[in-house]
Amino acid sequence: MLYHETPFAGDKKVGTSILGSLEKKCIVAFAPKVPHWIETYHLTYLTIPISLCLVLFGFFAQWNISWLWGSSIMIALQWVTDSLDGAVGRLRNTGLIRWGYYMDHFLDYIFLCSILIGYSFIIPNGHFLYLLFFVLAVFGAFMVNSYLQFAATNEFKISYLGIGPTEVRLIFILINTLFIFFGKTYLAFSLPYILLFSLLGLILVVGKTGKYIWNMDMEHKKNGYGRTAHDE
């Protein structure tokens, strides 16, 4: 049996997004300014009340669509807390690397669900409402792909085709803004297109990821590492 001890790399993201360089500059600038009484796990756990607010604001938006401004503020706030928790942890050497990876990304899924649950209150009933479940399935599949790729390669990648979590948050804020100005039917009629483009992107990403991992396997086989503990 051949075992390879490799350092945990869940805190080191690979890949670039459209806003990646600007985002990194903001994180580097603001991480040292986070008050010392705010710990990295406080920032991580803030996704829970933020997610609850997203559901609540979506519920209230049934009667007043302007509540979606509050949803957009929550999405922006979640970007702040989600971006800074890891940076603060590294800066203060808290050591919560594996816990941060686990809890941070589990709560990211809760955050995504809360956004779509909020939309479910204001989208007209019918087949448009059911499309939300398919959107959740496709967006969730992107997350599953990231975690499986990390397990197979020890490379944690969350940005694909130039689109990462920050860009996705901005898309949701844009959807909220258009929703407010153009009415409730706007998002409903755009859902099929969102679903179609997301599905095409997922197919492309999974294809590229599968090819990358296939080539890794062939390279390991070529170098005599084809037999692992999993085969025993």
N, C-alpha and C positions, 0 to 999 in steps of 0.2 A: 504494500500500500504506500502511496505517495501523497503526503499532505503538504500543503503550502500555507504557511502562516503569513497572512497579509493584513496590514493595518486596516481598521475600519475607516471607510472613506465616505460615509453617509453625510458628513458635514462639508464635503468638498464637491460642489456642483460643477459639472462640465457642460460645455455647450454655451452658445451665446444667443441672445435675443436682441431685438431691435433697440430696446431701451436699456440693455444690460450694462453698458459702460457708464451711462448717466446714473443708473440705479446704484452701482457700486460706489461712485463718487459721493452720492448722498448718504449712503450707509456709513462710509468711512468718516464723513464729516459729522454725522449726528450721533453715532454710537457712543463716543466718549462723553457726550453731553447728557446722556440718560442719567437721571438722579441715582445715587448709590442705593437708595432705599427701594428702588425698583429692580427686582432680580430678573434674570432671564426667563425663569419659569412663570413669573407674573405676566410677562409679555406674551408667552405662549398661551397661557390660560385665558387671556383676554379674548381669544377667538370665541369662547363659549358665550359670554354676554353679547358679543357682537352678533353672533349667529342668531341668538334669541331675538335681538332687536330687528334683524332682517326679516324674520318671520312675522313679528309684531307689526312692523311698518308695512309689510305686504298685505297683512290683514286689514289695517286701517285704510290702505290705498283703495280698497273696494269702494269707499265713499268719497275719498278725497285723494286724487292721484298725486297730489303734491307731497304726500308722505314718501314718495320714491326719492325725493331729495335726501331724506333721512337715510334711506337705503344706500344711496351713493356715498354719503358721508361715512357710513359704516364700512363700506367696501374699501374706501380710501384709508380709514383707520386700521383696518385689518392688514393692509399692505404695510403700514408703518410698523405695527407690532410684529408681523411675520418676518419682515426684513431685518428688524433690529434684534430679535431674540438670539439668533445664532451669533451675530456680530458682538453683542454684549457678552455672551458666554465665552467667546474666544478672547475678547479683550480682558476679561476678568479671570480667565482660566478656571471656570466653574467645574469643568470636567463632565458636564452632563451631555456628552456627545451622543451616545446611543439613545438615551431617554429623549433628548431633544429631537433626534431623527424620528423616533417612534411617535411621540405625542404631537409634534408639530405637523406631521403629514397626516396623521389620523384626523386631527382637528381641521386640516385643510379640506378633507372630504366632508366633514360636518358643515363647514362654511359653504362649500359648493351646494350641498343639499338645501341649506337654509335659503340661499338665493332663489333656487328653483321652487321651493315651497312657497316663498313669498310671491312669486309670479303666479303660482297656481290659484291664488285667491282672486286675481284680477283678469286672467285670461278667460274669454268666454267659454262656456261649457261646450262640449262636443269633441270632435276629433283633434282640434288644436290643443286642448288640455292634455290629451293622452300623449301628444308628441313630446311633452315635457319629460315623460318617463324615458323616452328614447334618447333625448338630449342628455339626461343624467347618465344613461347607460354608456353613451359614447364618450362623454367627458370623463366618467369614471374609468373607462377603458384606457384613456391616456395615462391616468394615474397608475393603474395596474401595470401598464407597460413600463413605466419608469421604475417601479419597485422590482419587477421581474428582471429588467435589464440590470439593475444594480446587483441583484442576487447572482446573476450569471457573470457579470464583468467586474464588479466592485467599482463601477463608475456610475455616479448618480447624475442622471441627466433629466432635467425637467423643462428644457426649452427645445422645441422642435420647429423647423422651418422658420426660424426667427421669431417664433411666438412662445412666450413663457407665461408664468403666472401673472406678472405685472401687466402684460399686454391683455391678457384675458380679463383682468379686473377692469381695465380701461374700456374694454368692449362692453362689459356689463353696465358701467357708468354711462356709456354712450346710449345703450339700449334704454336705460332709465330715462335719460334726457329726451330721447325721441318719443318714448312712451308718454311722457308728460305733455309734450307739445303737440303730438299728433293723435293722441287718444289711445284707448285700450285695444283697438283692433290692429294697431301697427305691429306690435310684437307677435300677435297671434298669426298674422299672415306672413311674417318673416320667419317663423319657426321652421317650416319645411326647408327653407334655404340654409338656415343656420345648421340644421341637422345634416343636410346633404353635404355642405362644405366640410363640416366637422368629420363626417364619416369618410369622405375622400382623403382628408388629412390623416385620419387614423390608419387607413389602409396603407398609405404611403409610408407613414412612420413605422408601422409594424413590419412592413416589407424591408425597410432599410435596417431596422434593428435586428430582424431575423438574419439578414445577410451578414451583418457585422459579427454577430455571435457565431454563425456558421463558420466564417473565416477564422475566428479565434479558435474554434474547435479543431479545424484543419491544421492550423499553425501549431497547436499543442500536440496534435497527433504526429505531425512531421518532426517535432522535436522530442518525441518519445514520452509525452505527457498525456497520452490518450486514456490511460487507465487511472481512475481516481477512487477515492474512498466510497463514492456513490455506487461504483460497480461491484464492490465486494459484497 
